[in-house]
Amino acid sequence: MKRLLVLAGGILQIAVIKKAREMGYYVIATDGDPKARGFNYANKSICVNITDEEEMLQVARNEHIDGVIHPCSELSMNVMGRINDELGLAGISRDQAIKATNKHLMREAFEAFGAPSPKSILTESAEDSWNRFENDLDTDSILKPSRNSGSRGIAKVVKGIEKEEFFKLYNVALKESRDKSVLIEQFIEGPEFSIEIIVWNREVNVLTVTDKKTTEAPHFVELGHNQPSCFPEETVRIIKEAAIAGVKALEVNNCACHAEVKVQNGRAYLMEIGARLGGDFISTELTHLSTGIDMVAAAVNCALGIEPCLEQKEEKHGVCIRYFTPKPGKLVSISNLEILDDPRVYKKKIYHEVGDIITEVHSSLDRSGHVIVTDKTPQKAIELAEKLIKNVKFETV
């Protein structure tokens, strides 16, 4: 029986743990939280600091693993790469993991390869960032942590912004950056997409393109996704081409990839690429519902050095996920939940209970629940999901 080490055991990793066991593999789930929900589904659970390379390497050796995966998260990508290097496993190397999680190194790789991406500058301080914004960028810009995910610390800065406000947003980005550095980048005005990919033996296989719905400036938090894309075929084509070029620039192999692209004036720009399954249930739920291809099973096999199956195995649907974002305040009631009992609702989850405090949506952690719906087309799925989000009533004071 092949033994798979899963780094992290949160809600987003449960689908991977369950799938790997369903495939007949022995799953060792690891997490720093002794109450991690994924522990309930693994063959074996170990409470450990998954960001500690030496500690996790010892766990991997003790458990005689055949593969390691860090799905839907970037926190311990370097650890995963180190384990692959030391044990000669199939996934990405530590150097590749670093490049795929550090946005500055990623931008350098894109530029060297000729993959399309926005102008980006690694800054040394708030003052340096301000001077670069004033003198080197002639458009509105984005401040972002060089290492983080889930829209944490990202903010748009517009020409004419007061220096004091700029510094405030810079310091938020710096606080959220795992390596304490901040990028300032050209702002790309246009729709945003993600691209779900499996790389096997250097071949980049695009499974689908996902349309995104986000909040407005300054934080651009993702509020929903749909598959397949509702955009014209030509737009989808240039998005796929940009994503393929980006994956090749990063030189990652035998892994899932989640690329993010924006389109402005008919041109695609790479925002970033994660060498992992995407979060927000995009890779774990939406992709198999829209393509019939089991992306989770494919990613698990890649980690174990087994050729993935990329054939359609189930019916295709239009699919959409939307997130609840009620008015900030103390939650006093949730009503009309019975409308979620529609047979087209595939999954639903409310994250808060009466008495909880609802905060402003500044990152993906601030959302209050989700609903995933399927229908004959993505347009119909979107229509239903939007209706459900609107009509479930969260009362706050």
Secondary structure, 3 states (H helix, E strand, C coil): CCEEEEECCCHHHHHHHHHHHHCCCEEEEEECCCCCHHHHCCCEEEECCCCCHHHHHHHHHHCCCCEEECCCCCCCHHHHHHHHHHHCCCCCCHHHHHHHHCHHHHHHHHHHHCCCCCCEEEECCHHHHHHHHHHCCCCCEEEEECCCCCCCCCEEECCCCCHHHHHHHHHHHHHHCCCCCEEEEECCCCCEEEEEEEEECCEEEEEEEEEEEECCCCCCCEEEEEECCCCCHHHHHHHHHHHHHHHHHHCCCCEEEEEEEEEECCEEEEEEEECCCCCCCHHHHHHHHHHCCCHHHHHHHHHCCCCCCCCCCCCCCEEEEEEECCCCEEEEEEECHHHHHCCCEEEEEECCCCCCEECCCCCHHHCCEEEEEEECCHHHHHHHHHHHHHHCEEEEC
